[in-house]
C-alpha cells in the first residue's frame, strides 16, 4: 500500500512538472505597453505558445484567432486601424496578457552607426531639447547591441513616452525626426532606434544574401579566415599580461587597450541583422531613416551595390512593399585641400547619391554644410533630422515643405 502511494505521488509530481513546463502565451518585447501601431496599415502580431494552442488577439473591436504551430509559433495580422488611442491589446490563450496605452499613428525605424545613435544630450542644445521633451504621444524604444550569427527572436527593451529622462539618451536624429512628424501631422509617432556605432553595412545583411553575389566573396573569405583563427580567450590573456606589466612599471605610457571580440562585433557580416534587426522584422512600419557610411568608406566603390542590396534586403524581409527609406549623405570631414585628389569619403557620397537612381522611394539628405571638419560626429543633429523629415513630409504625407 505504501509503495502504491509513493508511486501515485511520483506520478502526480511528474504530471505537475510537465504542466509547469508548459509555455505561456508570450510575445517579443516590440509588443508592450505604450507601443505605437502603424495607422491605416496591416499590423502583424506574433509570439509563442504551446504547440496547437488556440490564441485570440483583440483590439479596438476586432478579434483574430489562430493556433500555434508544432514549434509553438503563432501569428495574426490586425486589420488597419485609424490614428488614435489609447487602446488595449489583449492576447488570450491558456493565459491572458494585455498591453495598455497602445496608440496608433506613424512608426519609423532610425538606424545606422554612431551619428544616428548619437544621443540628444550630446548634441547642440541637448539639455534644452531634453528639458522640453514632454510629448506623451511620441513613443520611443531602443534595441540593444547584440552581435551574433544566431538569429534572435527577442530583445531586452520597452516602449516609453518622450520625456526628459527618456529623450536625453535617445537618438538625437531619431527623436527630432519623430517630433517634426508629430507636430506636422498631429498623430502619435513611434520611433524604433537600433543604430550601432561603427557598424558596417554588411553586418546588417543576412549572410546567405551576401554569398549569392560573387562581389562579396573576398569580404566573406577574409571573415572566414578570422572566424577560424581568432582566439578571444588568448587575446584576453595577452591583454592581462600587458596590463600587469604596465601597472608594475608605474602606469607609464599609454594604457593597453582591452581586446574587443570581432566575432561579436558590428563589422562581422550578418551579426547585426541576426542580433538587432531580426527581432523586429515584420513589425508594422511606415519607413526607415539611415545615417551610416563612415565604416564602409574604405570600400566606397563596393558601397554602390552593397547599400542598395541592404535596402532591398530589408524590404524583402519586412514584406511590406517598397517602404520609404531616407538616408543621410556623409557630412564634410577632414582637412581642406587646395587641389582635387582621390579620397574615399567623396566617393562614398557619390555611391550614396547613386542609390536614388537604383531604388524607388529612397531619398538623400545632403549635409555637406553641417560637418565640422575634424570631428566625425557633427553636433548639429537638428538640421540632419529636419532634412530627413522634409523628405517624409513631402513624399509620404503630401505636405509642401
LUMZA-213271 format. One record per residue (C-alpha): residue number from 1; residue in three letters; x negated, z, y. Coordinates in steps of 0.02 Angstrom, whole numbers, plus 50000, padded with zeros to 5 digits. Example, Ala and Ser with C-alpha at 12.3 -4.5 7.8 and 13.67 -1.06 7.14 Angstrom:
<n->1&res->ALA&X->49385&Z->50390&Y->49775>
<n->2&res->SER&X->49316&Z->50357&Y->49947>
! end
This chain:
<n->1&res->UNK&X->50000&Z->50000&Y->50000>
<n->2&res->UNK&X->49860&Z->50045&Y->50119>
<n->3&res->UNK&X->49772&Z->49882&Y->50075>
<n->4&res->UNK&X->49931&Z->49783&Y->50114>
<n->5&res->UNK&X->49949&Z->49873&Y->50280>
<n->6&res->UNK&X->49769&Z->49834&Y->50326>
<n->7&res->UNK&X->49796&Z->49650&Y->50282>
<n->8&res->UNK&X->49952&Z->49644&Y->50390>
<n->9&res->UNK&X->49859&Z->49722&Y->50536>
<n->10&res->UNK&X->49716&Z->49598&Y->50517>
<n->11&res->UNK&X->49836&Z->49451&Y->50510>
<n->12&res->UNK&X->49929&Z->49512&Y->50664>
<n->13&res->UNK&X->49765&Z->49537&Y->50757>
<n->14&res->UNK&X->49712&Z->49361&Y->50710>
<n->15&res->UNK&X->49876&Z->49287&Y->50772>
<n->16&res->UNK&X->49866&Z->49383&Y->50935>
<n->17&res->UNK&X->49688&Z->49324&Y->50955>
<n->18&res->UNK&X->49742&Z->49144&Y->50937>
<n->19&res->UNK&X->49881&Z->49170&Y->51063>
<n->20&res->UNK&X->49761&Z->49249&Y->51186>
<n->21&res->UNK&X->49651&Z->49094&Y->51174>
<n->22&res->UNK&X->49798&Z->48983&Y->51218>
<n->23&res->UNK&X->49762&Z->48885&Y->51377>
<n->24&res->UNK&X->49864&Z->48924&Y->51530>
<n->25&res->UNK&X->49930&Z->48782&Y->51636>
<n->26&res->UNK&X->49800&Z->48755&Y->51772>
<n->27&res->UNK&X->49738&Z->48629&Y->51899>
<n->28&res->UNK&X->49571&Z->48590&Y->51982>
<n->29&res->UNK&X->49531&Z->48676&Y->52147>
<n->30&res->UNK&X->49578&Z->48524&Y->52251>
<n->31&res->UNK&X->49757&Z->48583&Y->52222>
<n->32&res->UNK&X->49779&Z->48750&Y->52308>
<n->33&res->UNK&X->49873&Z->48846&Y->52441>
<n->34&res->UNK&X->49859&Z->48764&Y->52613>
<n->35&res->UNK&X->49816&Z->48591&Y->52545>
<n->36&res->UNK&X->49871&Z->48430&Y->52629>
<n->37&res->UNK&X->49950&Z->48288&Y->52530>
<n->38&res->UNK&X->49941&Z->48110&Y->52592>
<n->39&res->UNK&X->50104&Z->48061&Y->52677>
<n->40&res->UNK&X->50206&Z->47907&Y->52627>
<n->41&res->UNK&X->50093&Z->47884&Y->52477>
<n->42&res->UNK&X->50098&Z->47916&Y->52290>
<n->43&res->UNK&X->50006&Z->48079&Y->52256>
<n->44&res->UNK&X->49934&Z->48110&Y->52082>
<n->45&res->UNK&X->49933&Z->48290&Y->52021>
<n->46&res->UNK&X->49836&Z->48334&Y->51864>
<n->47&res->UNK&X->49771&Z->48479&Y->51763>
<n->48&res->UNK&X->49760&Z->48560&Y->51592>
<n->49&res->UNK&X->49872&Z->48649&Y->51467>
<n->50&res->UNK&X->49891&Z->48668&Y->51279>
<n->51&res->UNK&X->49899&Z->48504&Y->51184>
<n->52&res->UNK&X->50079&Z->48444&Y->51181>
<n->53&res->UNK&X->50138&Z->48574&Y->51306>
<n->54&res->UNK&X->50279&Z->48518&Y->51421>
<n->55&res->UNK&X->50233&Z->48533&Y->51605>
<n->56&res->UNK&X->50352&Z->48514&Y->51752>
<n->57&res->UNK&X->50291&Z->48488&Y->51930>
<n->58&res->UNK&X->50410&Z->48504&Y->52077>
<n->59&res->UNK&X->50400&Z->48494&Y->52266>
<n->60&res->UNK&X->50519&Z->48450&Y->52406>
<n->61&res->UNK&X->50669&Z->48410&Y->52297>
<n->62&res->UNK&X->50578&Z->48303&Y->52168>
<n->63&res->UNK&X->50527&Z->48356&Y->51994>
<n->64&res->UNK&X->50422&Z->48270&Y->51861>
<n->65&res->UNK&X->50398&Z->48320&Y->51680>
<n->66&res->UNK&X->50259&Z->48268&Y->51563>
<n->67&res->UNK&X->50166&Z->48329&Y->51408>
<n->68&res->UNK&X->49983&Z->48373&Y->51392>
<n->69&res->UNK&X->49889&Z->48252&Y->51280>
<n->70&res->UNK&X->49790&Z->48303&Y->51125>
<n->71&res->UNK&X->49645&Z->48358&Y->51235>
<n->72&res->UNK&X->49756&Z->48464&Y->51346>
<n->73&res->UNK&X->49755&Z->48346&Y->51495>
<n->74&res->UNK&X->49912&Z->48308&Y->51594>
<n->75&res->UNK&X->49951&Z->48207&Y->51750>
<n->76&res->UNK&X->50103&Z->48159&Y->51854>
<n->77&res->UNK&X->50123&Z->48058&Y->52012>
<n->78&res->UNK&X->50228&Z->48127&Y->52154>
<n->79&res->UNK&X->50337&Z->48004&Y->52248>
<n->80&res->UNK&X->50294&Z->47976&Y->52432>
<n->81&res->UNK&X->50337&Z->48120&Y->52548>
<n->82&res->UNK&X->50351&Z->48104&Y->52738>
<n->83&res->UNK&X->50239&Z->48206&Y->52852>
<n->84&res->UNK&X->50289&Z->48387&Y->52871>
<n->85&res->UNK&X->50299&Z->48551&Y->52778>
<n->86&res->UNK&X->50262&Z->48683&Y->52733>
<n->87&res->UNK&X->50314&Z->48650&Y->52553>
<n->88&res->UNK&X->50291&Z->48743&Y->52390>
<n->89&res->UNK&X->50216&Z->48651&Y->52242>
<n->90&res->UNK&X->50270&Z->48728&Y->52076>
<n->91&res->UNK&X->50189&Z->48688&Y->51909>
<n->92&res->UNK&X->50278&Z->48760&Y->51758>
<n->93&res->UNK&X->50228&Z->48761&Y->51576>
<n->94&res->UNK&X->50214&Z->48914&Y->51467>
<n->95&res->UNK&X->50160&Z->48997&Y->51628>
<n->96&res->UNK&X->50203&Z->48954&Y->51808>
<n->97&res->UNK&X->50086&Z->48929&Y->51955>
<n->98&res->UNK&X->50139&Z->48900&Y->52135>
<n->99&res->UNK&X->50045&Z->48832&Y->52284>
<n->100&res->UNK&X->50117&Z->48881&Y->52452>
<n->101&res->UNK&X->50097&Z->48819&Y->52630>
<n->102&res->UNK&X->50073&Z->48640&Y->52571>
<n->103&res->UNK&X->50077&Z->48513&Y->52712>
<n->104&res->UNK&X->50097&Z->48325&Y->52706>
<n->105&res->UNK&X->50001&Z->48216&Y->52827>
<n->106&res->UNK&X->49837&Z->48118&Y->52833>
<n->107&res->UNK&X->49695&Z->48153&Y->52711>
<n->108&res->UNK&X->49518&Z->48089&Y->52735>
<n->109&res->UNK&X->49353&Z->48114&Y->52645>
<n->110&res->UNK&X->49197&Z->48142&Y->52750>
<n->111&res->UNK&X->49040&Z->48103&Y->52652>
<n->112&res->UNK&X->48857&Z->48054&Y->52662>
<n->113&res->UNK&X->48699&Z->48153&Y->52694>
<n->114&res->UNK&X->48639&Z->48283&Y->52819>
<n->115&res->UNK&X->48706&Z->48203&Y->52977>
<n->116&res->UNK&X->48881&Z->48211&Y->52903>
<n->117&res->UNK&X->48851&Z->48385&Y->52831>
<n->118&res->UNK&X->48783&Z->48445&Y->53000>
<n->119&res->UNK&X->48890&Z->48596&Y->53048>
<n->120&res->UNK&X->48990&Z->48621&Y->53206>
<n->121&res->UNK&X->48888&Z->48774&Y->53256>
<n->122&res->UNK&X->48726&Z->48671&Y->53264>
<n->123&res->UNK&X->48799&Z->48526&Y->53364>
<n->124&res->UNK&X->48820&Z->48512&Y->53553>
<n->125&res->UNK&X->48938&Z->48645&Y->53620>
<n->126&res->UNK&X->48963&Z->48705&Y->53442>
<n->127&res->UNK&X->49004&Z->48882&Y->53498>
<n->128&res->UNK&X->49143&Z->48820&Y->53612>
<n->129&res->UNK&X->49210&Z->48698&Y->53482>
<n->130&res->UNK&X->49222&Z->48836&Y->53352>
<n->131&res->UNK&X->49292&Z->48962&Y->53477>
<n->132&res->UNK&X->49438&Z->48847&Y->53521>
<n->133&res->UNK&X->49473&Z->48793&Y->53342>
<n->134&res->UNK&X->49650&Z->48857&Y->53322>
<n->135&res->UNK&X->49738&Z->48716&Y->53231>
<n->136&res->UNK&X->49843&Z->48779&Y->53085>
<n->137&res->UNK&X->49895&Z->48601&Y->53038>
<n->138&res->UNK&X->49716&Z->48545&Y->53013>
<n->139&res->UNK&X->49656&Z->48596&Y->52840>
<n->140&res->UNK&X->49476&Z->48592&Y->52778>
<n->141&res->UNK&X->49394&Z->48601&Y->52606>
<n->142&res->UNK&X->49211&Z->48584&Y->52556>
<n->143&res->UNK&X->49142&Z->48530&Y->52388>
<n->144&res->UNK&X->48982&Z->48624&Y->52336>
<n->145&res->UNK&X->48822&Z->48529&Y->52297>
<n->146&res->UNK&X->48807&Z->48510&Y->52109>
<n->147&res->UNK&X->48689&Z->48378&Y->52041>
<n->148&res->UNK&X->48716&Z->48335&Y->51858>
<n->149&res->UNK&X->48730&Z->48192&Y->51734>
<n->150&res->UNK&X->48883&Z->48276&Y->51656>
<n->151&res->UNK&X->49049&Z->48230&Y->51738>
<n->152&res->UNK&X->49129&Z->48387&Y->51811>
<n->153&res->UNK&X->49315&Z->48420&Y->51808>
<n->154&res->UNK&X->49322&Z->48553&Y->51943>
<n->155&res->UNK&X->49226&Z->48635&Y->52085>
<n->156&res->UNK&X->49221&Z->48802&Y->52175>
<n->157&res->UNK&X->49316&Z->48779&Y->52337>
<n->158&res->UNK&X->49478&Z->48813&Y->52429>
<n->159&res->UNK&X->49580&Z->48741&Y->52571>
<n->160&res->UNK&X->49578&Z->48836&Y->52736>
<n->161&res->UNK&X->49657&Z->48822&Y->52909>
<n->162&res->UNK&X->49547&Z->48759&Y->53050>
<n->163&res->UNK&X->49499&Z->48921&Y->53137>
<n->164&res->UNK&X->49339&Z->48984&Y->53220>
<n->165&res->UNK&X->49268&Z->49061&Y->53061>
<n->166&res->UNK&X->49305&Z->48909&Y->52951>
<n->167&res->UNK&X->49258&Z->48773&Y->53075>
<n->168&res->UNK&X->49085&Z->48837&Y->53127>
<n->169&res->UNK&X->49005&Z->48794&Y->52959>
<n->170&res->UNK&X->49107&Z->48637&Y->52928>
<n->171&res->UNK&X->49050&Z->48458&Y->52957>
<n->172&res->UNK&X->49049&Z->48428&Y->53145>
<n->173&res->UNK&X->49089&Z->48243&Y->53124>
<n->174&res->UNK&X->49223&Z->48279&Y->52995>
<n->175&res->UNK&X->49309&Z->48413&Y->53098>
<n->176&res->UNK&X->49305&Z->48314&Y->53260>
<n->177&res->UNK&X->49371&Z->48159&Y->53171>
<n->178&res->UNK&X->49514&Z->48260&Y->53098>
<n->179&res->UNK&X->49552&Z->48340&Y->53266>
<n->180&res->UNK&X->49565&Z->48170&Y->53351>
<n->181&res->UNK&X->49685&Z->48107&Y->53218>
<n->182&res->UNK&X->49791&Z->48264&Y->53226>
<n->183&res->UNK&X->49807&Z->48259&Y->53415>
<n->184&res->UNK&X->49841&Z->48072&Y->53421>
<n->185&res->UNK&X->49963&Z->48063&Y->53276>
<n->186&res->UNK&X->50047&Z->48234&Y->53287>
<n->187&res->UNK&X->50043&Z->48259&Y->53098>
<n->188&res->UNK&X->49946&Z->48376&Y->52982>
<n->189&res->UNK&X->49771&Z->48320&Y->52935>
<n->190&res->UNK&X->49665&Z->48368&Y->52784>
<n->191&res->UNK&X->49477&Z->48339&Y->52779>
<n->192&res->UNK&X->49377&Z->48346&Y->52616>
<n->193&res->UNK&X->49191&Z->48371&Y->52652>
<n->194&res->UNK&X->49074&Z->48326&Y->52509>
<n->195&res->UNK&X->48918&Z->48275&Y->52606>
<n->196&res->UNK&X->48747&Z->48319&Y->52536>
<n->197&res->UNK&X->48592&Z->48318&Y->52646>
<n->198&res->UNK&X->48456&Z->48195&Y->52596>
<n->199&res->UNK&X->48567&Z->48109&Y->52468>
<n->200&res->UNK&X->48530&Z->47931&Y->52412>
<n->201&res->UNK&X->48670&Z->47805&Y->52391>
<n->202&res->UNK&X->48632&Z->47779&Y->52206>
<n->203&res->UNK&X->48668&Z->47963&Y->52172>
<n->204&res->UNK&X->48849&Z->47930&Y->52221>
<n->205&res->UNK&X->48872&Z->47792&Y->52091>
<n->206&res->UNK&X->48909&Z->47806&Y->51906>
<n->207&res->UNK&X->48756&Z->47763&Y->51804>
<n->208&res->UNK&X->48834&Z->47630&Y->51694>
<n->209&res->UNK&X->48889&Z->47537&Y->51851>
<n->210&res->UNK&X->48708&Z->47527&Y->51907>
<n->211&res->UNK&X->48650&Z->47472&Y->51733>
<n->212&res->UNK&X->48762&Z->47319&Y->51739>
<n->213&res->UNK&X->48660&Z->47247&Y->51884>
<n->214&res->UNK&X->48480&Z->47195&Y->51846>
<n->215&res->UNK&X->48433&Z->47225&Y->52027>
<n->216&res->UNK&X->48431&Z->47412&Y->51988>
<n->217&res->UNK&X->48327&Z->47401&Y->51829>
<n->218&res->UNK&X->48168&Z->47454&Y->51917>
<n->219&res->UNK&X->48254&Z->47600&Y->52003>
<n->220&res->UNK&X->48330&Z->47662&Y->51840>
<n->221&res->UNK&X->48165&Z->47633&Y->51750>
<n->222&res->UNK&X->48072&Z->47748&Y->51870>
<n->223&res->UNK&X->48203&Z->47882&Y->51843>
<n->224&res->UNK&X->48194&Z->47863&Y->51655>
<n->225&res->UNK&X->48009&Z->47899&Y->51666>
<n->226&res->UNK&X->48040&Z->48053&Y->51774>
<n->227&res->UNK&X->48175&Z->48116&Y->51657>
<n->228&res->UNK&X->48061&Z->48103&Y->51506>
<n->229&res->UNK&X->47908&Z->48185&Y->51584>
<n->230&res->UNK&X->47963&Z->48312&Y->51714>
<n->231&res->UNK&X->47950&Z->48493&Y->51659>
<n->232&res->UNK&X->48030&Z->48610&Y->51784>
<n->233&res->UNK&X->47976&Z->48768&Y->51693>
<n->234&res->UNK&X->47797&Z->48711&Y->51706>
<n->235&res->UNK&X->47819&Z->48667&Y->51890>
<n->236&res->UNK&X->47886&Z->48843&Y->51924>
<n->237&res->UNK&X->47742&Z->48922&Y->51829>
<n->238&res->UNK&X->47616&Z->48821&Y->51930>
<n->239&res->UNK&X->47702&Z->48874&Y->52090>
<n->240&res->UNK&X->47698&Z->49058&Y->52041>
<n->241&res->UNK&X->47511&Z->49043&Y->52007>
<n->242&res->UNK&X->47483&Z->48964&Y->52178>
<n->243&res->UNK&X->47590&Z->49090&Y->52271>
<n->244&res->UNK&X->47499&Z->49236&Y->52188>
<n->245&res->UNK&X->47331&Z->49162&Y->52238>
<n->246&res->UNK&X->47395&Z->49131&Y->52415>
<n->247&res->UNK&X->47455&Z->49311&Y->52433>
<n->248&res->UNK&X->47292&Z->49383&Y->52364>
<n->249&res->UNK&X->47199&Z->49278&Y->52492>
<n->250&res->UNK&X->47289&Z->49365&Y->52634>
<n->251&res->UNK&X->47428&Z->49237&Y->52652>
<n->252&res->UNK&X->47312&Z->49121&Y->52745>
<n->253&res->UNK&X->47358&Z->48939&Y->52774>
<n->254&res->UNK&X->47518&Z->48853&Y->52726>
<n->255&res->UNK&X->47628&Z->48945&Y->52603>
<n->256&res->UNK&X->47651&Z->48848&Y->52440>
<n->257&res->UNK&X->47822&Z->48769&Y->52425>
<n->258&res->UNK&X->47936&Z->48813&Y->52282>
<n->259&res->UNK&X->47972&Z->48660&Y->52173>
<n->260&res->UNK&X->48141&Z->48576&Y->52176>
<n->261&res->UNK&X->48207&Z->48509&Y->52013>
<n->262&res->UNK&X->48231&Z->48321&Y->52040>
<n->263&res->UNK&X->48342&Z->48313&Y->51887>
<n->264&res->UNK&X->48470&Z->48421&Y->51978>
<n->265&res->UNK&X->48444&Z->48345&Y->52149>
<n->266&res->UNK&X->48529&Z->48224&Y->52266>
<n->267&res->UNK&X->48423&Z->48070&Y->52228>
<n->268&res->UNK&X->48447&Z->48051&Y->52040>
<n->269&res->UNK&X->48569&Z->47909&Y->52003>
<n->270&res->UNK&X->48746&Z->47970&Y->51966>
<n->271&res->UNK&X->48704&Z->48153&Y->51999>
<n->272&res->UNK&X->48820&Z->48173&Y->52148>
<n->273&res->UNK&X->48952&Z->48060&Y->52075>
<n->274&res->UNK&X->48966&Z->48175&Y->51924>
<n->275&res->UNK&X->48944&Z->48343&Y->52009>
<n->276&res->UNK&X->49030&Z->48319&Y->52177>
<n->277&res->UNK&X->49138&Z->48164&Y->52183>
<n->278&res->UNK&X->49213&Z->48161&Y->52009>
<n->279&res->UNK&X->49320&Z->48320&Y->52025>
<n->280&res->UNK&X->49413&Z->48246&Y->52175>
<n->281&res->UNK&X->49433&Z->48066&Y->52118>
<n->282&res->UNK&X->49616&Z->48018&Y->52116>
<n->283&res->UNK&X->49675&Z->48142&Y->52247>
<n->284&res->UNK&X->49788&Z->48054&Y->52371>
<n->285&res->UNK&X->49688&Z->48000&Y->52524>
<n->286&res->UNK&X->49705&Z->47883&Y->52672>
<n->287&res->UNK&X->49521&Z->47838&Y->52678>
<n->288&res->UNK&X->49341&Z->47893&Y->52694>
<n->289&res->UNK&X->49209&Z->47910&Y->52831>
<n->290&res->UNK&X->49024&Z->47899&Y->52788>
<n->291&res->UNK&X->48861&Z->47942&Y->52877>
<n->292&res->UNK&X->48710&Z->47902&Y->52769>
<n->293&res->UNK&X->48566&Z->47781&Y->52752>
<n->294&res->UNK&X->48412&Z->47879&Y->52802>
<n->295&res->UNK&X->48370&Z->47917&Y->52619>
<n->296&res->UNK&X->48379&Z->47732&Y->52574>
<n->297&res->UNK&X->48284&Z->47664&Y->52725>
<n->298&res->UNK&X->48128&Z->47636&Y->52620>
<n->299&res->UNK&X->48229&Z->47513&Y->52515>
<n->300&res->UNK&X->48328&Z->47438&Y->52658>
<n->301&res->UNK&X->48346&Z->47264&Y->52584>
<n->302&res->UNK&X->48419&Z->47338&Y->52425>
<n->303&res->UNK&X->48549&Z->47427&Y->52531>
<n->304&res->UNK&X->48627&Z->47257&Y->52570>
<n->305&res->UNK&X->48705&Z->47257&Y->52397>
<n->306&res->UNK&X->48692&Z->47441&Y->52348>
<n->307&res->UNK&X->48803&Z->47505&Y->52489>
<n->308&res->UNK&X->48946&Z->47380&Y->52460>
<n->309&res->UNK&X->48932&Z->47417&Y->52274>
<n->310&res->UNK&X->48955&Z->47602&Y->52308>
<n->311&res->UNK&X->49108&Z->47574&Y->52418>
<n->312&res->UNK&X->49191&Z->47458&Y->52292>
<n->313&res->UNK&X->49148&Z->47579&Y->52152>
<n->314&res->UNK&X->49237&Z->47720&Y->52242>
<n->315&res->UNK&X->49389&Z->47611&Y->52273>
<n->316&res->UNK&X->49396&Z->47559&Y->52091>
<n->317&res->UNK&X->49381&Z->47740&Y->52034>
<n->318&res->UNK&X->49516&Z->47804&Y->52152>
<n->319&res->UNK&X->49640&Z->47670&Y->52101>
<n->320&res->UNK&X->49721&Z->47673&Y->52273>
<n->321&res->UNK&X->49676&Z->47497&Y->52328>
<n->322&res->UNK&X->49551&Z->47449&Y->52463>
<n->323&res->UNK&X->49568&Z->47609&Y->52561>
<n->324&res->UNK&X->49486&Z->47613&Y->52734>
<n->325&res->UNK&X->49301&Z->47653&Y->52732>
<n->326&res->UNK&X->49219&Z->47679&Y->52902>
<n->327&res->UNK&X->49035&Z->47719&Y->52918>
<n->328&res->UNK&X->48902&Z->47761&Y->53046>
<n->329&res->UNK&X->48758&Z->47645&Y->53082>
<n->330&res->UNK&X->48593&Z->47739&Y->53092>
<n->331&res->UNK&X->48551&Z->47808&Y->53264>
<n->332&res->UNK&X->48396&Z->47772&Y->53367>
<n->333&res->UNK&X->48249&Z->47866&Y->53292>
<n->334&res->UNK&X->48058&Z->47866&Y->53302>
<n->335&res->UNK&X->47941&Z->47816&Y->53443>
<n->336&res->UNK&X->47970&Z->47664&Y->53551>
<n->337&res->UNK&X->47854&Z->47516&Y->53528>
<n->338&res->UNK&X->47809&Z->47385&Y->53657>
<n->339&res->UNK&X->47816&Z->47237&Y->53537>
<n->340&res->UNK&X->47936&Z->47193&Y->53394>
<n->341&res->UNK&X->47872&Z->47244&Y->53223>
<n->342&res->UNK&X->47928&Z->47264&Y->53044>
<n->343&res->UNK&X->48022&Z->47428&Y->53018>
<n->344&res->UNK&X->48139&Z->47496&Y->52886>
<n->345&res->UNK&X->48271&Z->47578&Y->52997>
<n->346&res->UNK&X->48317&Z->47418&Y->53092>
<n->347&res->UNK&X->48325&Z->47327&Y->52925>
<n->348&res->UNK&X->48442&Z->47459&Y->52855>
<n->349&res->UNK&X->48553&Z->47446&Y->53009>
<n->350&res->UNK&X->48565&Z->47260&Y->52976>
<n->351&res->UNK&X->48615&Z->47295&Y->52796>
<n->352&res->UNK&X->48750&Z->47414&Y->52857>
<n->353&res->UNK&X->48818&Z->47284&Y->52978>
<n->354&res->UNK&X->48824&Z->47151&Y->52842>
<n->355&res->UNK&X->48940&Z->47262&Y->52740>
<n->356&res->UNK&X->49086&Z->47223&Y->52856>
<n->357&res->UNK&X->49075&Z->47040&Y->52803>
<n->358&res->UNK&X->49072&Z->47084&Y->52619>
<n->359&res->UNK&X->49215&Z->47207&Y->52602>
<n->360&res->UNK&X->49388&Z->47218&Y->52680>
<n->361&res->UNK&X->49445&Z->47371&Y->52775>
<n->362&res->UNK&X->49272&Z->47428&Y->52824>
<n->363&res->UNK&X->49210&Z->47467&Y->52998>
<n->364&res->UNK&X->49046&Z->47521&Y->53078>
<n->365&res->UNK&X->49023&Z->47650&Y->53216>
<n->366&res->UNK&X->48868&Z->47599&Y->53315>
<n->367&res->UNK&X->48774&Z->47749&Y->53387>
<n->368&res->UNK&X->48608&Z->47671&Y->53437>
<n->369&res->UNK&X->48634&Z->47753&Y->53607>
<n->370&res->UNK&X->48661&Z->47927&Y->53534>
<n->371&res->UNK&X->48494&Z->47951&Y->53445>
<n->372&res->UNK&X->48364&Z->48075&Y->53503>
<n->373&res->UNK&X->48203&Z->47982&Y->53462>
<n->374&res->UNK&X->48103&Z->48116&Y->53374>
<n->375&res->UNK&X->48250&Z->48209&Y->53296>
<n->376&res->UNK&X->48329&Z->48132&Y->53142>
<n->377&res->UNK&X->48482&Z->48241&Y->53172>
<n->378&res->UNK&X->48562&Z->48196&Y->53340>
<n->379&res->UNK&X->48661&Z->48346&Y->53404>
<n->380&res->UNK&X->48797&Z->48240&Y->53484>
<n->381&res->UNK&X->48922&Z->48230&Y->53342>
<n->382&res->UNK&X->49071&Z->48212&Y->53460>
<n->383&res->UNK&X->49029&Z->48033&Y->53505>
<n->384&res->UNK&X->49000&Z->47990&Y->53322>
<n->385&res->UNK&X->49168&Z->48061&Y->53268>
<n->386&res->UNK&X->49259&Z->47983&Y->53415>
<n->387&res->UNK&X->49196&Z->47809&Y->53370>
<n->388&res->UNK&X->49247&Z->47831&Y->53189>
<n->389&res->UNK&X->49418&Z->47893&Y->53247>
<n->390&res->UNK&X->49439&Z->47737&Y->53355>
<n->391&res->UNK&X->49419&Z->47630&Y->53201>
<n->392&res->UNK&X->49551&Z->47728&Y->53107>
<n->393&res->UNK&X->49674&Z->47742&Y->53251>
<n->394&res->UNK&X->49665&Z->47557&Y->53291>
<n->395&res->UNK&X->49655&Z->47486&Y->53115>
<n->396&res->UNK&X->49764&Z->47605&Y->53015>
<n->397&res->UNK&X->49885&Z->47680&Y->53139>
<n->398&res->UNK&X->49914&Z->47537&Y->53261>
<n->399&res->UNK&X->49856&Z->47631&Y->53416>
<n->400&res->UNK&X->49771&Z->47533&Y->53554>
<n->401&res->UNK&X->49609&Z->47629&Y->53585>
! end
